[in-house]
């Protein structure tokens, strides 16, 4: 039975996952994608890395003719081709495709391209199985991993050599060769037998999340399992191995930290914890007018703009609700142009929109504060004004993070996506699931990052409308949560 490189890597993580992939692929989880792809793939890291070794010949991928790909590779090698992209080989039951194969005198160098910012263990395993297969067909010299250099800052034209870092991993790849053949034999024998009896464990998500999780974890309660215990420092597995699956069954004398113990206590009692003096103390730090503020950011592996690093957070949007002392609520917002760097116009508009005095409230404020610091580094002419904003921030997550208000439905967490529906369970206006194509920060990030590639421009208006609606709800949620806290300490009304 032939194994691909990715199947070998899957088998290293879990034999059961490999067996299911080969025998019951229909049990795989459905990909969790809330937005249909409207975009071209765009600049791919692998495609760009080929420019490090130009003038190569690419083996076109053909899922119906792997043998043709292999024969084309042999033909190119025989004809003296110096650089081959996606060179394809099948040796000893292993099918592999090398990202870049470069002739080095009478031997070849392997270059594996990864979109990460450093070489990881599974990258080494990935390259090692390639070495194993290729070494049976051609003479090999060195093995490298090509990855993104996250210290690179774009200044003018993209500098490909500075964008990428090349790590020589030959020595460790050679060390791993002895173990590969026994591993392959073990996998081949395993696949001939019935499904392996392998229990769930930490391997289910290391190094990758498994796409058979729903099948393998079906015996775990959907709600309030021991794996829902927060801040348990891995002790969930100790409970599981003691056949304790539900929070309801956790022994009172089981050693856990303060937060985890409180979560279990309030789950069992279904009591809501409210520390009115602490909440009041928090609210007394807030000054009118109150600016409820939220950024959305995107990331590019390949920086598009000057003064941009790979994978750096790039603010492209904000929502701002301003609550005045007389109860008046106004809303302002900004959404950048997808074809240009949004940071400068965003900075200028933000400085105009946020009131000159009063508190600025964010939920988990460190994110907004960090983005403003980064903007100040790029735009020195307004850096003082930008940094002055950071001195006015107050974190609305604080009373929930420190359990001044705790509800059993929080399940030990305190994100706004947990707190909001718990406090307002039947309010459609505050329901993220009622929004359009953008329902979480990941949706917003991915959508805007690729928006400049959108072919069907007729969809642009609706997509931007959805982006604005999502960000607006983030700050409206903060307004409503703060009002709720005021109501908790006083029935008179907000701020009274």
N, C-alpha and C positions, 0 to 999 in steps of 0.2 A: 504494500500500500504506500503510495507516494505521499509525502508530507511537504507542505510548503514551509517557507521560513516562518511565516506568521503562525502556522499551526504548531511548529516546533516550540516557538516561544509560548504559545498557549499551553502546550503540554508541560513545559517547565513550571508554569504557574500552578496548573492543576490538571491531573490526568482525567478527572471526571469531566472537566470542561471540554477537553479535547475529544473524549469519547462521545459526549453529547453532540459536539459540532460535527463529528463524522457520521453519527448514527441517528440523531434526533434533532436535526437543525431547526425543525419547526417549533421547538420549545424555546427558542431564543426570544429574549425580551424585544418588544417593539421599540424602536428608537424613539426617545422622548424629544420630539421636535415640535414646537408649537407654531413655528412659522414655516410655510412652504418656501423653498428656495426660489427667490426671484432674481438671483444674481449669477454672474459668471464666477468662475473660481478665482479669477484675478491672478496677481503675481504669486506664484507658488514658490516657496522657499527652495524646493528641489530644482525647479526650472532655473531659478536665478543662480544657484550654486554651479550650474553647468558652465557659467561664464568664467569660473575659475580655471576651467580646462576647455577652452573653446575649440571649435572645429571638430568636435566629435561626431560620431554617427549614432543615432538612437535606434534601438530595437523597439518597433511599435508594438504596444501591448495588444494581444489578441487572445481573449479567453477561450476561444474555440480552437486555437491552434498553438498550443505551447511548444509542440515539437518544431513548428516552423520558426518560432522565436529562438529556440536552441540552435537550429541549423543555421539561421542567419548570423548568430553570434560566432559560431565556428568558422563560417565563411569570412567574416570580417577579420577574425584573428589570423586566419590563413593568408589573407590578402595584405596583411601588414598594417591594418588600421591602428592608429596610435591611441585614440580615445574612444571608448564605447560607453554610451549611456544605456542603462537598463540591460546590461549584458546578462543573458539568461543561460542557466545550466541546470541539468538534472543528473545527479550522481548519487549512487547508493540510496536511491529512494527519496532524495531531497531535491526539491525544485526551488531555486533561488534566482533573484534578480539583483545584481549589483548596481547601485545607483550610478556610480562612475568608476570605470575601469581604465587605468592609465598605464600605457607601456613604459617600462623602466628598463632600458637596455634589453636583456633577454628574459625579463620577468615582468610581472604586473603588480601595480599598487591598487588596492581597493579603497574607495572613498564612499562611506555611508553618510548621507545627508540627513540631518535631524533638525526640526524646527525649534528644539529646546535651546536653552542658553548654557547648558553644560552637558557633558557626557554622563549618561546614567548607566546603571548596571545592566538594564535590559538592552541598551544600545550595544554594549560589549557582547552580550549573548547573541544578539542579532548579527553582529559582524563575525562572531566566532563560527556560527553555523554556515555563514557564507564562505569563510575561509576553508572550512571542512569540505564543502562541496567543490569549490573552485580549485583547491589544491590537488584534487584528483584528476583535473583536466588540463591545468596550466601551471607554470611556475609562478609562485607568488613572492613578492619582496616585502612590502609593508602594508599595514592596515590602518586606516584613519577614520575618525569621525569628524565630520564637518558640521559645526553648529553655529548658532547665532551668537555674536559678540554683543552682549547687552550694554557694554560700555561705549559702544560706537554712537556718535552723535552726528546726524547728517548735517552737512554744510555744503550746499550746492549739489552737484551731481552725486549720485549714489556711488560710494567707493566700495566695490564688491570685496576687495581684499581686506578692508578694514571691517566690513560688515560681518564677515565670517571668521571663526577661529577653527583651526585644524589641529586635532589632538591625535598624536601617534599612539595607538593602543596595541601595537604589534605584540609586544612581550606578553601582555596579559591574554591576548587572543591565543597565542601559542600555548600558554599554560593551560588553557581550557580545552585544548584539542583532545587530550587523553580521556576526558569525561564524556565527550559528545557521542562516541560510538555506543558505549553502554546505555546512555540515555535514550538513544534512538531505538536500540534493541528492546529496551524496556517498554517504550511507547508502542512499538510494533506489536509486541506480545500482548500488551494491555488491550489494544484495539481488537484483537482476535477474540477476546473473552467478553463476558457480560459486563454491564456498567460497573465501574469501580465503586466500592463502598467507602466513599470519602465524605466526611462530615464537613459542614461549613466551618470556616475559621478565618483568621486574619488574611489568609492567602486569597480570599474571595475578592479583595480589593487591592492587592499588592502584587505587581506594580500597576495593574489595570483593574478597573471595575469589570466584573464578569457579566456577559450578556445572557447568562443562564441563572441569574440571581433569583428571579421570580419562581423558577422551578425548584431550585435547591433550598430556598428559604421559605417555602410555602408552609412549613410547620411552625414558623414564628408568627405570633399574634400580629395582626395588622396594626393594632393600636396598643400602646402602653406595654410593649415588650421590654425586657431588660435592656435591649439595645437603644431604647429611647431615653435611658438615664443619662443625663448630661453630667459632665465633670466627674466621670467615674474612673478615669485614668486606666481604661482597659479592663476594669474589674467586671465588666459585663460578661466577659468570656469565662471568668471564674464561676459566675452564677449559672451561665449556660451549661458548662461542663458538670455542674451539680444538679442538672435537670430542672433549673428554675428559669422559666421562660417569660413569666409575667411579673410586672412590678408588684402586683397584688400579693405575690408569693415570696417577695424578698424578706428574709428573716430580719427581725428587729435588731438582732445583734450582729448583722453583717456589717463589716467595717467599710464605711464610705465617708467622703468628705462632707463638709457642712452643707454645701449647695445640693449635692446629690441626695443627702439624707432629707433635706427639706422638701425636695421634689417628691420623694416617695411618701413622706408624711402627709403632704397636702393632697397628693393623689388619693391616698387611702381615706382621708377624712373628707375630701372635697371641700375643704375650707379655703376661703380667700384671705390672704394675709394683707392687711392694710395698716401701715404705720403712719398715721395722720401727722404726728409731729415732724417726722422726717420728710414727708411729702410737702408739708407747709414750709419747712426750712428750705427745701429745694425751690419752691415756687417764689419765695421771697427774694431769690437772687435774680429774678427776671424783671427787666425794665421795658416799659413801652417806649416807642412802638416796637412790637415784636416781629422780627423778620424770620419767617420759617423758610429755610433754604435747603435746596437739594441739587447736587450735580449729577449728571450722567456723563460717563466717559467711554471712550473706545480705545482699542489697542490695535497696532499694526505690527506684525512680525518684521516687515520691511518698512522702515520709516518713509513716509511720503513727503514730509515737510522739513524745512530747516529747523535746527534745534529740537529735533525729535529723536529719541532713542528707541530701539526695538522694544516692543511690549510695554512702553511707558504709557501710563494712564493719560489720556488726552481729553480734557473737558470739552464737550461740544454742545451742552445743553444745561439749562438750569430752570427750576421753577421757584418762584418767590411769592409766598402769601404774606401780606403785612397786616397785622392786627393792631388797630389803634385803641387807645384807652377808652374811647367812647363806644367801642364794639364794632366799629366799621372795619370791614375786611376787604382788602383789594388784592388783586393777583397780577403779577408780572412774570414774563417768561422770555427765554431766549433759546433759539435753535439755530445752530450754525449751518453754513452752506457746505454741502458734502464735497464740493469740488475745491475747497480752499481750507487753509489752516484756520480753525474756528477760534483759536485761543485769544488772539488780540481783540477782535470785536466782542467776544464774550467778556473779557476782562473790563473793557471800557463800559459796556452796557451794565455789567454787574455793579460797578462803582457808582453809576448813576441811579440804579434801581434800588439798591439797599439804602435804607434811611441813614442819615448822618449820625443819629443817636439811637439808642435802644439796643436790646439784645438781639443776637442772631442765633436762632435755634436750628440745630441739625440733629439727626438721629444717628448715633455713632459719629460724633463730630470729627474724629481724627481723620476720616476720609476727606471731608471738605477742607479741613485745615491744611492737610498735606497738599491737596491740589492747588490751593491758594499760594502756599509756599513755593511750589514748582512754577506757578505763573509768575511770581515775583522774581524768580531766578532768570526767567526768560526776558521779562520786560522791566528793565532796571529803572526806566523813567517813571513807572507807576508802582514800583516795588513798595515804597513806604505806605502808600494808600492801601495797597493790597494787604500788606502784613498787619496794618492797623485793624482790618476786619477781624483777624484771628483773635485779637484780644477781647472781642465781644461775644465769642461763641459760648453757648451753653448746650450741653448734651441732653436731649430729651430722653435718651436711653437710660440715663443715670438712675432714676428711681426704680426702674425695672431690673436693671443690671444688678443693683445692690439690694434687690428684693424688698424695697419699701412698699411696693405693691406686687403681690404675687398671686396668680390664679392657677389652679391645677391644670388648666388647659394649656398653659405655657410650656408644660413638659420640660421645665428646667431651662428654657431658652428665653430670649428677650428681644428677638429681632422684630422689626415693625410689621413684618408679614405674619408674625405669630400674635403679637399684642393686639393689632388692629381688629382682626375678626373675632378675637375673644371679647374685647370690650364692646364691639358693635356687630353682633352676630347676624343681624337681620337687616343691615343697611346696604341696599344695592349700590348706593352712591360711593360706598367705601369698599366695594368688592372688586379686587383686582381681576377676578375671573370674568367679570362683566365687561372688561375692556376689550379692545380689538386685538390686533396681531401682536401688540407689545404688552406683556403681562408681568415681566420681571426685568431686573437689570441686565441679565444676560441677553435677553431678547433685544433690549435697547442697544447694548454694546455691539452685538454682532450685526444688527441691522444697519446702524449708521456706519460702521467700519466698511461695509460693502456697498453702501448706498450709491457711491459714485460709479459703480459698475452696473447699475440697474439699466437693463435694456429697454424695458417697457416703461417709458416715462409717464404714461397715463396712470401708473400706480403711485407715482411720487407724492401726490397730494394726500392720498389716503394714508400712506405710510407715515408722512410727517404729522398728520393729524393724530395718528395713534401714538407716535413718540411724545407729542405734547400732552396728550391725555394721560399717559402713564406717569410722566414726571409731575404733572399737576396733582395727581392723586397722592403722590409721595408727600407733598407739602400740605395738602388738604388733610391728609391723615394725621400729620403732626398737630395741626390746628385743633382737630377734634379730640385727639388724645390729651392735649394740654387742657382743653376745656373740661374734659372728664376728670382730670386731676383736681382742678379747681372745685368742681362739683363735689368731689369726694370729701374735701375739707370744709366745704361750706355749701349749704343749700341755697344761699342767697343768689349766687351766680358768679360768672367769671370775674375774677379780680376784685370782688367785693368783700 
